Amino acid sequence: MNLDACTALITGASSGFGAEFVRQLAPRAKCLVLAARRRDRLEALAAEVAREGLAVHCLAVDLGDEADTERFLGEVKVLGVGIDVLINNAGLGDHGLFEASEWPRVKAMVDVNVKALTRVTHALLPPMVARGRGAILNVSSIASLLPLPQMAVYGATKAYVTSLSEALRAELRGTGVSVTALCPGPVDTEFAAAAERAGSTGAQLAPEYFKISAAQVVGEGLDALEDDRARVIPGWLVFLTMTLTALVPFFIVRFALNRRGRGYAGH
Ligand SMILES: NC(=O)c1ccc[n+]([C@@H]2O[C@H](COP(=O)([O-])OP(=O)(O)OC[C@H]3O[C@@H](n4cnc5c(N)ncnc54)[C@H](OP(=O)(O)O)[C@@H]3O)[C@@H](O)[C@H]2O)c1
């Protein structure tokens, strides 16, 4: 999939990876559709990347709300721009013990990370298949590759995203539509602050040397999309760590997970 002159829809475009996807696609795309709740952020970003020959549409939507998601999909249809690149990036996390989690946050994770991603893909995929051209980049996480105590639901939602991506990729073979799962490690965006619970001490989730920039994550994600790769783990150290971990027998991994258990907490 060549991204030149593409028409891309990016969810969660108001900050972090989403805003960076917009910045990196803007010099090449023909049309960008930006979606998130914070319309002011989307409009500021649209003004920042504006150039002749690029159309940018800002659509405010709460992807945690089923009715609002349907309204948003109707707006996308009315735009009639022919989305050929879908970047399912909107998402949120939560740190801490499951038993102490707040239900609205847990529900929002499932609704945005799983339900809305599935619904948006379900709505935008058929026209891509009909045109015989398209690419979907699902922003998952390394948390999808390993159960994560104290991020249990978040990791489970991302396991869904990676699994869905791999299965759809196989289903779509030969249709001209590709699916890629982007599995980043920890990156400084607004994600950690949004995932923090009230009263949390803001514990570091990962050492600084393990972190890479949002720009690198997005650059490697877009390269993987263009190269039609199934999965990408950006950053060589993160890639190496996850690749080696995958080789460890699961009973040993489980031993390490049990040791972490209730011991680590951002609260
Ligand atoms: N940063 C990391 O360490 C990391 C690592 C691996 C994977 N990820 C994944 O990367 C993706 C982007 O996260 P980020 O790091 O860029 O975090 P971020 O800066 O907090 O961005 C999250 C984006 O999702 C949007 N969003 C959240 N809830 C929404 C809702 N109900 N409706 C519509 N949009 C919603 C936010 O927009 P509004 O608030 O304006 O609605 C925002 O644009 C997420 O899927 C996350 O799980 C992040």
The ligand as a Gaussian input file, in Angstrom:
#p B3LYP/6-31G(d) Opt

LIG

0 1
 N        1.744000       5.525000      25.074000
 C        1.997000       4.254000      25.301000
 O        2.834000       3.913000      26.145000
 C        1.296000       3.197000      24.481000
 C        1.927000       1.946000      24.328000
 C        1.288000       0.974000      23.576000
 C        0.078000       1.236000      22.963000
 N       -0.509000       2.453000      23.132000
 C       -1.801000       2.675000      22.451000
 O       -1.646000       3.749000      21.558000
 C       -2.914000       4.361000      21.315000
 C       -2.778000       5.862000      21.423000
 O       -2.392000       6.177000      22.748000
 P       -1.414000       7.396000      23.097000
 O       -0.228000       6.827000      23.765000
 O       -1.234000       8.279000      21.935000
 O       -2.291000       8.084000      24.261000
 P       -3.017000       9.500000      24.331000
 O       -2.046000      10.606000      24.075000
 O       -3.744000       9.483000      25.640000
 O       -4.066000       9.454000      23.131000
 C       -5.252000       8.712000      23.194000
 C       -6.168000       9.176000      22.081000
 O       -7.358000       8.388000      22.127000
 C       -8.485000       9.253000      22.103000
 N       -9.614000       8.711000      22.853000
 C       -9.614000       8.198000      24.120000
 N      -10.867000       7.905000      24.487000
 C      -11.675000       8.254000      23.440000
 C      -13.080000       8.223000      23.228000
 N      -13.931000       7.794000      24.191000
 N      -13.559000       8.652000      22.045000
 C      -12.731000       9.108000      21.089000
 N      -11.387000       9.171000      21.230000
 C      -10.877000       8.752000      22.406000
 C       -7.991000      10.552000      22.759000
 O       -8.778000      11.656000      22.274000
 P       -9.804000      12.527000      23.130000
 O       -9.376000      12.458000      24.566000
 O       -9.693000      13.900000      22.532000
 O      -11.117000      11.895000      22.868000
 C       -6.573000      10.630000      22.247000
 O       -6.534000      11.275000      21.004000
 C       -3.882000       3.738000      22.321000
 O       -4.663000       2.761000      21.666000
 C       -2.960000       3.075000      23.343000
 O       -3.573000       1.964000      23.953000
 C        0.069000       3.442000      23.866000

